[in-house]
Amino acid sequence: MKPDIHPIYKKSSFRCACGTTWEVESTKGEESTVEICSNCHPFFTGTGQNLVDTAGRIEKFNRRYNRA
């Protein structure tokens, strides 16, 4: 391999909108912000996973196939 072609990794800190911070090594090497992380994302927390019924589509499906 060629010498001196690999990036230099520096300590970086990431801050989420929920307030969580974590330290990683990155080529960017500065503080960054993200909008959502695994501590506040509904998929990982299990909250906010409500079934959204837009324009009665579920009722229309149930009427079409005679389901209760």
N, C-alpha and C positions, 0 to 999 in steps of 0.2 A: 504494500500500500504506500501511497505517497505520504511523506511526512508533512505535518502542520496543516492538514486539511480538515481536521475535526473541530467542531465548534467548542468554545469554552463555556462550561457550565458555571453559573454563579447562583448564590442563594437568592431566591425570590420569595416574596410573600404575596399571597392572594387573599383578598377580602371579599366576602359575599355581601349582598344587600341585607341579609338577615343578621349580619354581624360576626359570622364565623370567619376566623382567619387560620391559615395553615401555611407552613413553610415547605418549599420544594426547591429543587435545583432546576434552573431553566437557562436557556441561552439569552433570555431577555434581561434578567438580572436586576429587576426593579419591582416595586409594588404594583400590583394590578388588581382590578376589581372585576367581579363577575356578578351577573344578575341573580343567578340561582345555583345552588349547590346541592349535594346529596343530603344535607341536613334539613333543607326546607322544600325540596322538590316533592310534589304529591305522590309520585310513583314510589319513592323510597320511604316516605313517612306514612303512607296509607291513608292520609286525610285528603279530603277534597275530591275524591273519586266518585262524584255523583253522576248519575246517568242524566244527560241533558236531552230533553225531549223538545226538538225544534219542530214547530208547526204540526204537532200531533202525529208524527210519523209512526210512533209505537202503536197508538190507537188505530191508525189506519191499517197497519200490518195485522193487528189482532182482529179487526173487523173482516179483513180480506180473507183470513185463514180460519175464521170462527174460533178463535182462542179466547179463553176467559181472562 
